[in-house]
């Protein structure tokens, strides 16, 4: 049976609002709604969301389509970048490159990539240890920790080369039996269960 890690799609960026409180943009919401019409969504038995607003909004759209309640698991949040606050997009890309390239060091007070990876792996592993492996499950979260989880599942060292394309609204699929990744990042609204 399959598990999915889904990243929230496009967001409304507001430098005056803390990053965890950013919500989906109209384009992001529209993508999540298109995704919610995919047949695999109705198969989901559980949807686990990070506690950040953009992930909750995405998970809520999918959960309503699946006819289930989403669950919030706070330790699945994005890597903690609060030490720097808002960074302009070009500065953020530079910082993200550094974050992945130096996993055992902190970028200007950010949570280290190695620590964020350990946190997301532990959270997902704890949830899956108590989950019926015959029932599909989805985790809705963020590109950074999603990439770190994917690196762990594939046995690849932390690398931004494993990051999602296009800035959000992607998923990767993995087997619940052995955590083997069965598809690379794919746009959420076009993935088909095989």
Secondary structure, DSSP 4 states (H G I P E B T S, - for coil): -EEEEEE---B---TTS-GGG--B-HHHHHHHHHHTTSGGGGG-SEEEE-SSHHHHHHHHHHHHHHTS--EE-GGGPPP--TTT----HHHHHHHHHHHHHTTTS-STTPPPHHHHHHHHHHHHHHHHHTS-TTS-EEEEE-HHHHHHHHHHHHTPPS-GGGSPSTTSSEEEEEETTT--EEEEEEETTT----
